Amino acid sequence: MADPAGVAGRLPSVFMTPGTSSFTEFLATAAPDLLPGARERLPVAATEVAHGTTIVAVAFPGGVIMAGDRRATMGNVIAQRDVEKVFHADEYSCVGYAGTAGIGADLVRLYQVELEHYEKIEGSTLSLDAKANRLSFMIKNNLGMALQGLAVVPLYAGYDLDTGKGRIFSYDITGSRAEDSSFQAIGSGSVFARGALKKLVRADLTATEAVRVCVEALYDAADDDSATGGPDLVRRLYPVVASVTADGFRRFLDDEVGTVVEAVVADRMTNPGG
């Protein structure tokens, strides 16, 4: 029987042929079934799948903070209490998602490989704008699934080495990109989170203050949106918080976030109805 790779024990020719610096485009040729959006059409719209909810981001002089709650829901049921929805994208950027949890996690992993693949092939990194555009292209590939109820909407942020500023990018299910100058929120609790951010964000925030603002916004979102998980002091489950600055990506330790959360909760207890 003929060896599909051409020679026994060797990789298929597609792996040995010079081509694009985009890993997504390579995967579309080599194994299209592995792409997040390359799934068979569903007979009906999907409903009983886990969904991740609220992500917020705040820019401050010198960088950006991104934070996400930990809850995933399936209808009116809490499917998981400790989901992570904020991730390292590359050295100078981060990405979070709201929407279908399984596809969101796949999309993030593929995006991480996409950026790493480009750097290895080209020997240089993409600009922040180019990274944001690559993510937009990947979202478009999931449009078919999104129209059947398996939507994923990411929030992307990073430190722009050319301008020395933190920048935030949001998307819709078609991949349309928008840049937000100082803050943004996505997910089911985003309306309430943005309301909090409008009142708390200032142009002169420090990194520490920006973390506090993000935690406050998530707290407000959880207060009014049942799909957004508030801080769980009993289980010590706190929001995932990350920063991106000139020093690169950094995820805050749970103990660090816990200190901020406990301060926010203590302040709220003085005015529970506020």
C-alpha positions as CSV (number, residue, x, y, z in Angstrom):
1,M,0.0,0.0,0.0
2,A,1.3,3.4,-0.9
3,D,2.6,5.7,1.9
4,P,0.4,8.8,1.9
5,A,3.4,10.8,3.1
6,G,5.4,9.8,0.1
7,V,8.1,8.1,2.0
8,A,7.6,5.8,5.0
9,G,8.2,7.6,8.3
10,R,8.3,11.1,6.9
11,L,5.9,13.9,7.4
12,P,3.3,14.6,4.6
13,S,4.6,17.0,2.0
14,V,2.4,19.8,3.2
15,F,4.6,20.1,6.3
16,M,7.7,20.4,4.1
17,T,6.4,22.9,1.6
18,P,7.3,26.6,2.1
19,G,4.2,28.6,2.6
20,T,2.3,31.2,4.7
21,S,3.5,32.6,8.0
22,S,-0.1,32.2,9.2
23,F,-0.6,29.0,11.2
24,T,-4.4,29.3,10.7
25,E,-4.0,29.3,7.0
26,F,-1.5,26.4,7.2
27,L,-4.0,24.4,9.3
28,A,-6.8,25.1,6.9
29,T,-4.7,23.2,4.3
30,A,-3.1,20.5,6.4
31,A,-6.0,19.6,8.8
32,P,-9.0,21.9,8.3
33,D,-11.1,19.7,10.6
34,L,-9.0,21.0,13.6
35,L,-10.1,24.6,13.1
36,P,-12.6,25.8,15.8
37,G,-15.2,26.8,13.2
38,A,-14.8,23.7,11.0
39,R,-17.6,21.7,12.6
40,E,-20.6,20.0,11.0
41,R,-23.7,22.1,10.8
42,L,-26.1,21.4,13.7
43,P,-29.6,20.3,13.0
44,V,-30.9,23.0,15.4
45,A,-29.4,25.9,17.2
46,A,-27.2,24.9,20.2
47,T,-28.6,25.8,23.6
48,E,-27.2,23.3,26.2
49,V,-23.5,24.3,26.1
50,A,-21.4,26.1,28.7
51,H,-20.9,29.9,28.2
52,G,-18.3,32.1,29.7
53,T,-19.4,35.6,30.6
54,T,-17.9,38.9,31.6
55,I,-14.4,40.3,30.7
56,V,-13.2,43.9,31.4
57,A,-10.1,45.8,30.4
58,V,-8.8,49.2,31.5
59,A,-5.9,51.1,30.0
60,F,-3.6,53.2,32.2
61,P,-0.4,55.2,31.6
62,G,2.2,52.4,30.8
63,G,-0.1,49.5,30.0
64,V,-3.4,47.8,30.3
65,I,-5.2,45.5,32.9
66,M,-7.6,42.8,31.8
67,A,-9.8,40.8,34.2
68,G,-12.5,38.1,33.9
69,D,-15.0,36.5,36.2
70,R,-14.7,32.7,36.8
71,R,-18.3,31.5,36.1
72,A,-19.5,29.4,33.2
73,T,-23.3,28.9,32.8
74,M,-25.5,26.4,31.0
75,G,-28.9,28.0,30.8
76,N,-29.9,28.7,34.4
77,V,-27.3,26.3,35.8
78,I,-23.8,27.1,37.0
79,A,-21.7,24.7,34.8
80,Q,-18.3,25.6,36.3
81,R,-17.2,28.0,39.0
82,D,-13.4,28.3,38.2
83,V,-13.2,28.8,34.5
84,E,-10.2,30.9,33.2
85,K,-11.2,33.3,30.5
86,V,-8.2,35.6,30.4
87,F,-5.0,34.4,28.8
88,H,-1.5,35.3,27.7
89,A,-1.5,35.8,23.9
90,D,2.2,36.6,23.6
91,E,4.8,38.6,25.5
92,Y,3.1,41.9,25.0
93,S,-0.6,41.1,24.8
94,C,-3.5,39.2,26.4
95,V,-6.9,37.9,25.3
96,G,-10.1,37.1,27.0
97,Y,-13.4,35.7,25.7
98,A,-17.1,35.6,26.3
99,G,-19.4,33.1,24.7
100,T,-19.2,29.3,24.1
101,A,-16.6,28.0,26.5
102,G,-15.3,25.1,24.4
103,I,-14.9,27.1,21.2
104,G,-13.5,30.1,23.1
105,A,-10.7,28.0,24.6
106,D,-9.9,26.5,21.2
107,L,-9.8,29.9,19.6
108,V,-7.4,31.2,22.3
109,R,-5.1,28.2,21.9
110,L,-5.1,28.6,18.1
111,Y,-4.4,32.3,18.4
112,Q,-1.4,31.7,20.7
113,V,0.1,29.3,18.2
114,E,-0.7,31.7,15.4
115,L,1.4,34.5,17.0
116,E,4.2,32.1,17.9
117,H,4.3,30.5,14.5
118,Y,4.6,33.9,12.8
119,E,7.5,34.9,15.0
120,K,9.3,31.6,14.3
121,I,8.8,31.8,10.5
122,E,9.5,35.5,10.0
123,G,12.0,36.1,12.8
124,S,10.1,39.1,14.0
125,T,6.9,40.0,15.8
126,L,3.7,41.4,14.4
127,S,2.7,45.0,15.3
128,L,-0.2,45.2,17.8
129,D,-2.5,46.3,15.0
130,A,-1.5,43.3,12.9
131,K,-2.1,41.0,15.9
132,A,-5.6,42.5,16.4
133,N,-6.3,41.9,12.7
134,R,-5.2,38.3,12.8
135,L,-7.7,37.7,15.6
136,S,-10.4,39.4,13.6
137,F,-9.8,36.9,10.7
138,M,-10.0,33.9,13.0
139,I,-13.4,35.1,14.4
140,K,-14.8,35.4,10.9
141,N,-14.0,31.7,10.4
142,N,-16.4,30.8,13.2
143,L,-19.3,32.8,11.8
144,G,-21.2,29.7,10.7
145,M,-21.1,28.3,14.2
146,A,-22.0,31.7,15.8
147,L,-25.2,31.8,13.7
148,Q,-26.2,28.5,15.2
149,G,-25.7,29.7,18.8
150,L,-22.0,28.8,19.3
151,A,-20.7,32.4,19.3
152,V,-17.4,33.5,20.8
153,V,-16.5,37.2,21.3
154,P,-13.0,38.0,22.4
155,L,-11.5,41.1,24.0
156,Y,-7.9,41.7,23.1
157,A,-5.4,44.1,24.7
158,G,-1.7,44.8,24.7
159,Y,1.2,47.1,25.1
160,D,2.1,48.9,21.9
161,L,5.9,49.0,21.6
162,D,5.7,51.7,19.0
163,T,3.6,54.2,21.0
164,G,4.4,53.0,24.6
165,K,0.7,52.8,25.4
166,G,-1.8,50.2,26.4
167,R,-4.5,49.5,23.8
168,I,-7.8,47.6,23.8
169,F,-9.7,46.0,20.9
170,S,-13.2,44.6,20.9
171,Y,-15.0,42.5,18.3
172,D,-18.4,41.3,17.2
173,I,-19.3,37.8,15.9
174,T,-18.5,38.8,12.3
175,G,-14.9,39.7,13.3
176,S,-15.5,43.5,13.0
177,R,-12.8,45.2,15.1
178,A,-13.1,48.4,17.2
179,E,-10.5,50.1,19.3
180,D,-11.5,51.4,22.7
181,S,-9.4,54.2,24.1
182,S,-9.6,53.7,27.8
183,F,-11.8,50.8,28.8
184,Q,-14.2,48.1,27.5
185,A,-16.3,45.2,28.8
186,I,-17.8,42.2,27.0
187,G,-20.2,39.4,27.9
188,S,-23.6,39.2,29.6
189,G,-22.6,41.5,32.4
190,S,-20.9,44.0,30.2
191,V,-23.7,46.6,30.4
192,F,-23.3,46.8,34.2
193,A,-19.5,46.6,34.1
194,R,-19.3,49.5,31.6
195,G,-21.5,51.6,33.8
196,A,-19.1,51.1,36.7
197,L,-16.1,51.7,34.5
198,K,-17.5,55.0,33.2
199,K,-17.5,56.3,36.8
200,L,-14.2,54.8,37.9
201,V,-11.8,55.1,35.0
202,R,-9.4,58.1,35.0
203,A,-6.6,59.1,32.7
204,D,-4.1,59.0,35.5
205,L,-4.8,55.6,37.0
206,T,-1.9,53.6,38.4
207,A,-1.6,49.9,37.7
208,T,-2.8,49.1,41.2
209,E,-5.8,51.5,40.9
210,A,-6.6,49.9,37.5
211,V,-6.8,46.5,39.1
212,R,-9.1,47.8,41.7
213,V,-11.3,49.4,39.0
214,C,-11.6,46.1,37.1
215,V,-12.5,44.2,40.3
216,E,-15.1,46.8,41.1
217,A,-16.6,46.6,37.6
218,L,-16.8,42.8,37.8
219,Y,-18.4,43.0,41.2
220,D,-21.1,45.3,39.9
221,A,-21.7,43.0,36.9
222,A,-22.2,40.0,39.2
223,D,-24.5,42.0,41.4
224,D,-27.0,42.5,38.5
225,D,-26.2,39.6,36.0
226,S,-26.8,36.1,37.3
227,A,-24.4,34.6,34.6
228,T,-21.4,36.6,36.0
229,G,-19.7,35.1,38.9
230,G,-18.9,37.3,41.9
231,P,-15.8,36.7,44.1
232,D,-16.2,33.5,46.0
233,L,-14.6,34.1,49.4
234,V,-15.5,30.7,50.8
235,R,-13.8,28.8,47.9
236,R,-11.2,31.5,47.4
237,L,-12.1,31.9,43.8
238,Y,-11.2,35.4,42.5
239,P,-11.3,37.0,39.1
240,V,-8.4,36.3,36.8
241,V,-6.4,39.5,36.5
242,A,-3.5,40.2,34.1
243,S,-1.4,43.2,33.2
244,V,0.6,44.0,30.0
245,T,3.3,46.7,30.3
246,A,6.7,47.4,28.9
247,D,7.9,44.6,31.1
248,G,5.6,42.1,29.3
249,F,2.6,40.0,30.3
250,R,2.0,39.3,34.0
251,R,-0.8,37.3,35.6
252,F,-1.5,38.4,39.2
253,L,-1.3,35.8,41.9
254,D,-4.5,34.7,43.6
255,D,-3.3,36.1,46.9
256,E,-2.7,39.5,45.3
257,V,-6.2,39.6,43.7
258,G,-7.7,38.2,46.9
259,T,-6.4,41.2,48.8
260,V,-8.1,43.6,46.4
261,V,-11.3,41.6,46.4
262,E,-11.5,41.6,50.2
263,A,-11.0,45.3,50.3
264,V,-13.8,45.8,47.7
265,V,-16.2,43.5,49.6
266,A,-15.4,45.3,52.9
267,D,-16.2,48.7,51.3
268,R,-19.4,47.4,49.8
269,M,-20.6,46.0,53.2
270,T,-20.7,49.5,54.5
271,N,-23.4,50.3,51.9
272,P,-24.9,47.0,50.7
273,G,-27.7,48.6,48.7
274,G,-25.4,51.1,46.9
